[in-house]
Every structure is written in structure tokens, then in C-alpha cells.
Amino acid sequence: MARNETSAPAPFGGWNTRDSPSTMPAQDAAIFTNVISDETGVHLRNGYSRYLQAGSGPVDFLKHFDTPFGQRFYSCSGGTLADITTGSAVNLKTGVSRNTWNAAAMNGRLGMVNGSDDPIYITYSPAAGSVYSPLTLIGVVSPESFKIIHVFKSHSYFATGTESAFYYSAVNALGGTLTRFPIDRVSSTGGNVVDLKSWTVDGGAGPDDYFAIFLDTGEVLVYQGSDPSNANDWAIVGRYSAGKIIAIEQFSGQIHAVTSYDYNVFPRDFQTQGLAPPSKLVGAAKDAVRNKGGLERWQVFFVPYMGLRIINVPQSVQTYYQHVLNLNNGTASLFTGLNATRWEIFNGQL
């Protein structure tokens, strides 16, 4: 009996959730799990090994902190904030009510807020080790309500996520006296500020940097300047619709976000406003946000030395998938079996 044989190219185009199997390019794959397409071909993803057992519950905070004495590594789980730099946990603060901190470094201090506990900052020296102290915030009624912290143009910025305003510090200050900046008169949707980010045209720091305010209505307000108190040095330059924001991160002068529309990259997608073709991950992105968008532990994370963008997608409180993009060639993959609640790079290792 004659055999019917058909040859097909290797799926070096990666995971495609945008096109139907009948119309997608021959080199794309409708199923592309735990493999990566790169310049050498298609190969299995890397595995993992345990670093340490930190705390009694899921790890909801991992952060490296660059100091003059090298990197430090911090975690928070089970209500305990710890220094885990050496591979053993040294507890810094216990009785934490919310493990999910947001952090930003300025002036040799790592400022941290979580929307529930009093804001703190961490410093490190070889003599004293890692030490946390209260982060003084003057001019606000409930500083513990801040869950967003951001540093831009030598100011620190804060937001609660539940009001149509953000707060900013004096120049070169992490915290201290804060000034409220309402945006309800500028916003066309009246939303609350749920994140603060910045991007730059040239990928560095300079006069072409922009400050982006994300609202829970999907509206984004973009300002240019360096001093919100000075009308001659602070002006709105754009107003856009981005969809509901689930998770967001800055990388290489751009902002990558999980939205109800797609896995978006700003400002590129601000400029096209839906007219450009969606990403090959748009189907997976919309399904994930629709079905799992209310779960915690979403994360957008970048691994520069691997050239990967990892989006952590919770499936339940125990199970997590990752939607992965190869930044070098634009191919995507689905990772399973890595039930990570948080991703971070420490001393060059993922």
C-alpha cells in the first residue's frame, strides 16, 4: 500500500493564537508548549532548581536591590519580609498584613508600599546589614493606603489606586512632604489612578521622557516635564484608551501591559489606537484576562540575558502558566509546569 507522506517545516514561527489553523502561516503552531523558537531552532525550555524555602506561604514579593556593596535580594511571604541574599532567610519585618509590596529605589534607599501596612524603606551596609525604617510621608491622612510608588525625574510619586489623584515629593526626595495632584478635571472618564509609569523615546533618561498615568477606566494620561508644581515644566501631551490594565512593567524605554485588548506595548499601541494588527498572542491574552483577570499574581517580567518577556498567568491559587515572548524574533510560547507566583533576577540568574 502506498504511503501518503507530507513534510512540514519546523514551527519556528512560534505560538499563534490570533489566526485559525487554516489561515496561519505554515511555520506557526496552534500548540507550542514548553518549547522556545530562537536562532538555533526549536528547543525545550530550561528547568529550575530550588533557591530556598522562604516563609510559610506563597511568595508575593521578590525584589533585588542594587547597593554600593552589591545586590541584595528580598522576599515577602506568610507575613514576613526577609533578606534572602545568601540563600538563607534573615527576617526583617514580621506581622506584615499584605505580602504584595511595590518598590522603587532612590538615594540609596528602597521605598516600599503595599496598600495596607505603613510605608517603609530598606537600606543596606555591611556593618548593619539590611535595615527597614518607616518611610515618612507628610501631608496625607492615610499613608498606609498607598499601593503604588514610582520614581521619575528626581521626584517620588505615590497613588492609592482608589482616588483620581496621585501624590509627588519634593525634588530628590523619597517620600517626605507630598503634594496631591488631582486628575479628575483632566480625565474625560473620571477614573481612579491605578498605576504610574514612564517611557522614553531614546531608551535612556533625558528631556524626551514621558510620565504615564493609568486609570481604572482604561484611560491613560501622558505628561511631559519634570516638576508637577510648575506649569511651565509640566504639561499634558496625550490622552489615550488602553483598556483595563491587569499588569504592567517598564522595559527598555517602553511600557508592556496586560490589558483587556491584548498584550500591549506603549507608546507604540497608543499611536496606532487599534489600527495595527494585534499580536499573535491576542487570543490567549483575551481568554486569560476574561477568565482569570480577577486572580492575583499576574506579572509582566523581562529576562534580558535570555531575550524573553514572561507574563505570569494565574490559573488558580496553585497553578500558573506563562505566556512567553522571544524579544529577539517575536515568537511566542506557552510554559506550563512552572507554578511561580513571582519572578525576579538576582545576580544575573532568573
C-alpha positions as a printed Julia matrix, in Angstrom:
350×3 Matrix{Float64}:
   0.0    0.0    0.0
   1.33   3.4   -0.92
   2.02   5.73   1.96
   0.91   9.36   1.99
   3.78  11.41   3.36
   3.79  15.15   3.9
   6.71  17.24   5.02
   6.2   20.33   7.14
   8.63  22.99   8.29
   9.64  23.22  11.93
   7.29  25.58  13.81
   9.91  28.28  14.15
   7.16  30.93  13.97
   6.06  30.0   17.47
   2.66  30.01  19.16
  -0.12  31.71  17.2
  -3.43  32.33  18.99
  -4.58  35.03  16.59
  -5.13  33.12  13.35
  -7.15  29.98  12.73
  -5.16  26.81  11.9
  -6.37  27.01   8.31
  -5.06  30.53   7.76
  -1.98  30.81   9.96
   1.49  30.63   8.34
   2.88  27.13   7.9
   5.76  27.84  10.29
   3.39  28.83  13.15
   1.87  26.46  15.7
  -1.55  26.36  17.35
   0.05  24.42  20.23
   3.58  25.34  21.26
   4.09  24.3   24.88
   7.34  24.3   26.89
   9.49  24.95  23.84
  11.21  28.09  22.52
  11.98  29.14  18.97
  15.23  31.03  18.53
  18.05  31.48  16.01
  19.25  27.9   16.59
  15.88  26.22  16.07
  13.18  24.93  18.4
  14.22  23.55  21.78
  12.85  22.76  25.23
  12.64  25.5   27.86
  15.01  25.39  30.82
  14.09  23.72  34.09
  14.62  25.09  37.59
  16.14  24.34  40.98
  15.11  25.49  44.46
  16.86  28.56  45.88
  15.39  28.34  49.38
  12.17  27.84  51.31
  11.17  31.36  52.35
   8.23  31.87  54.66
   5.15  29.77  55.25
   3.04  30.7   52.24
   3.2   31.81  48.61
   5.91  34.35  47.8
   4.19  37.54  46.66
   7.23  39.84  46.65
  10.69  39.33  45.19
  13.0   42.27  44.61
  16.69  42.77  44.01
  18.22  46.0   45.3
  21.45  47.4   43.87
  23.63  48.85  46.62
  27.24  50.15  46.64
  28.11  46.82  48.27
  26.47  44.58  45.68
  22.97  43.31  45.11
  20.6   42.35  47.92
  17.59  40.11  47.49
  14.3   40.43  49.38
  11.12  38.38  49.63
   7.81  38.55  51.45
   5.57  35.6   52.24
   3.44  34.49  55.15
   3.55  37.99  56.62
   7.35  38.08  56.83
   9.68  40.37  54.89
  13.13  38.81  54.63
  16.61  39.31  53.21
  17.34  36.14  51.23
  20.59  37.27  49.61
  22.73  34.45  51.0
  20.24  31.66  50.29
  19.06  31.72  53.91
  16.23  33.95  55.11
  17.06  36.74  57.57
  13.76  38.17  58.78
  13.48  41.96  58.62
   9.83  42.55  59.46
   7.09  40.24  60.71
   3.37  40.79  61.04
   3.01  42.15  57.51
  -0.68  42.21  56.59
  -0.22  42.23  52.8
   2.71  40.43  51.17
   2.42  42.18  47.81
   4.71  45.21  48.02
   5.5   47.74  45.29
   9.06  49.08  45.46
  11.23  51.81  43.93
  14.84  52.78  44.64
  16.08  56.33  45.17
  19.03  57.88  47.02
  20.34  54.51  48.19
  17.01  53.52  49.72
  14.4   51.03  48.57
  10.97  52.56  49.2
   8.09  50.11  49.63
   4.29  50.37  49.85
   1.57  47.72  49.83
  -1.77  49.48  50.39
  -2.19  48.15  53.91
   0.93  48.43  56.07
   2.79  51.65  56.84
   5.26  52.52  54.04
   8.89  51.58  54.72
  12.3   51.82  53.15
  15.27  49.48  53.28
  18.94  50.39  53.45
  21.97  48.12  53.47
  25.52  48.38  54.78
  27.99  45.6   55.61
  28.09  46.73  59.24
  24.34  46.94  59.88
  23.05  44.56  57.21
  19.62  45.18  55.72
  17.55  47.51  57.91
  13.99  48.69  57.36
  12.71  52.04  58.64
   9.4   53.92  58.39
   9.1   55.94  55.19
   7.91  59.37  56.31
   5.06  60.74  54.2
   3.77  64.14  55.28
   0.61  65.8   54.04
  -1.53  62.68  53.64
  -4.16  61.3   56.02
  -3.56  57.58  55.5
  -0.08  56.84  54.11
  -0.68  53.12  54.6
  -3.25  53.28  51.79
  -0.57  53.89  49.15
  -0.02  50.83  46.97
   1.82  52.48  44.05
   5.29  54.04  44.16
   7.27  55.35  41.21
  10.4   57.44  40.69
  10.57  59.9   37.79
  12.79  62.92  37.15
  14.17  63.09  40.73
  10.71  63.01  42.34
   8.98  60.09  44.04
   5.31  59.52  43.19
   2.57  57.67  45.06
  -1.03  56.61  44.47
  -3.65  54.67  46.4
  -5.42  53.08  43.44
  -8.77  54.3   44.79
  -8.79  58.03  44.01
  -8.48  60.24  40.95
  -5.16  61.74  42.02
  -1.51  60.99  42.61
   0.99  62.49  45.06
   4.52  63.72  44.44
   7.5   64.62  46.6
   9.97  67.48  46.6
  12.93  67.14  44.23
  15.5   64.49  45.2
  13.27  63.16  47.98
  11.99  59.65  48.57
   8.79  60.49  50.41
   8.78  63.42  52.83
   6.25  66.18  52.23
   3.84  65.16  49.47
   1.6   67.29  47.26
  -1.66  65.98  45.84
  -2.18  66.28  42.07
  -5.85  65.73  41.11
  -6.59  64.5   37.62
 -10.42  64.48  37.69
 -10.52  67.82  35.88
  -8.21  66.49  33.17
  -9.6   62.98  32.76
 -12.51  62.5   30.4
 -13.63  59.32  32.17
 -13.25  60.25  35.86
 -11.29  57.12  36.71
  -9.0   56.34  39.62
  -5.22  56.18  39.23
  -4.21  52.5   39.27
  -0.59  52.78  38.07
   2.17  55.25  37.29
   4.87  54.52  34.71
   7.22  56.34  32.35
   8.76  55.78  28.97
  11.42  57.45  26.87
  11.97  57.88  23.15
  15.68  57.05  23.22
  15.61  54.33  25.9
  17.62  56.41  28.39
  16.88  59.32  30.72
  16.51  62.79  29.29
  14.13  65.55  28.17
  12.17  63.15  25.95
  10.86  61.12  28.93
   7.1   60.89  29.46
   5.02  60.23  32.57
   2.0   57.95  32.08
  -0.99  57.8   34.43
  -3.16  54.7   34.04
  -6.8   54.87  35.21
  -9.18  52.06  36.1
 -11.45  53.19  33.26
  -8.77  52.32  30.68
  -7.87  55.95  30.06
  -4.18  56.92  30.04
  -2.96  60.48  30.59
   0.54  61.31  29.42
   2.56  64.26  30.72
   5.91  65.7   29.76
   8.12  67.68  32.11
   9.92  67.25  35.41
   8.03  69.29  38.0
   4.25  68.89  38.53
   4.23  72.09  40.6
   5.45  74.2   37.66
   3.03  74.77  34.79
   5.96  75.74  32.59
   7.62  72.36  33.23
   4.64  70.01  33.32
   2.04  69.66  30.57
  -0.36  67.01  29.34
   0.64  65.84  25.85
  -1.63  62.87  25.25
  -4.83  61.11  26.25
  -5.42  57.52  25.15
  -7.57  54.45  25.7
  -5.68  51.33  26.73
  -8.38  49.01  28.05
  -8.49  47.58  31.55
  -4.98  47.19  32.97
  -4.22  43.84  34.65
  -0.41  44.01  34.94
   2.22  46.42  33.66
   6.01  46.87  33.53
   8.61  49.2   32.05
  11.39  47.81  29.9
  13.9   49.36  27.52
  12.13  52.7   27.3
   8.67  51.21  26.7
   5.71  50.03  28.77
   4.41  46.48  28.36
   0.92  45.8   29.68
  -1.65  43.06  30.03
  -4.91  44.7   29.03
  -8.41  43.62  28.13
  -7.41  44.26  24.48
  -4.14  42.35  24.1
  -0.59  42.21  25.42
   0.14  45.8   24.53
   3.34  47.8   24.11
   3.17  51.54  24.75
   3.65  54.11  23.28
   3.56  52.06  20.06
  -0.04  50.97  20.59
  -1.08  54.47  21.65
  -0.01  55.71  18.24
  -1.92  53.05  16.29
  -5.02  53.1   18.57
  -6.2   49.67  17.44
  -5.46  50.11  13.74
  -2.33  47.9   13.75
  -2.69  44.1   13.59
  -2.99  42.52  17.05
  -0.18  40.34  18.38
  -0.11  36.58  17.77
  -0.91  36.21  21.48
  -4.14  38.22  21.29
  -6.37  35.15  21.52
  -4.56  33.76  24.56
  -4.4   37.23  26.12
  -8.13  37.92  25.8
  -9.09  34.45  27.04
  -6.75  34.73  30.02
  -7.96  38.2   31.02
 -11.61  37.25  30.55
 -11.36  34.02  32.56
  -8.51  34.72  35.01
  -8.19  38.51  35.12
  -9.64  38.66  38.63
  -6.97  36.38  40.11
  -3.86  37.67  41.84
  -0.19  37.22  40.89
  -0.26  38.38  37.3
   3.16  39.74  36.38
   4.97  41.15  33.34
   8.66  40.35  33.66
  11.74  40.59  31.44
  14.83  38.39  31.26
  17.28  40.45  29.17
  20.07  37.88  29.1
  17.63  35.34  27.65
  15.8   37.87  25.49
  12.43  36.88  26.95
   9.31  38.61  28.18
   7.39  36.44  30.63
   3.77  37.09  31.5
   2.72  35.13  34.56
  -0.89  33.98  34.12
  -2.61  32.55  37.23
  -4.95  29.62  36.63
  -5.8   29.07  40.32
  -4.11  29.74  43.65
  -1.83  26.75  43.0
  -1.37  26.67  39.21
   0.31  29.23  36.96
   1.07  29.35  33.23
   3.44  31.7   31.45
   2.89  33.37  28.08
   6.42  33.96  26.82
   7.68  36.19  24.02
  11.13  35.9   22.45
  12.09  39.56  22.11
  14.74  38.77  19.51
  12.46  37.24  16.89
   8.92  37.94  18.13
   7.92  34.28  18.57
   5.7   33.2   21.44
   5.43  30.11  23.64
   3.24  28.68  26.37
   5.04  27.44  29.51
   3.37  25.06  31.93
   4.66  23.2   34.97
   6.36  26.3   36.42
   3.96  27.25  39.2
   5.68  30.53  40.0
   3.9   33.22  41.98
   6.64  35.79  41.35
   9.64  36.24  39.04
  12.87  38.16  39.62
  16.53  38.23  38.53
  19.23  38.19  41.21
  22.94  38.35  40.41
  22.27  37.51  36.77
  20.11  34.46  37.46
  16.38  34.09  36.89
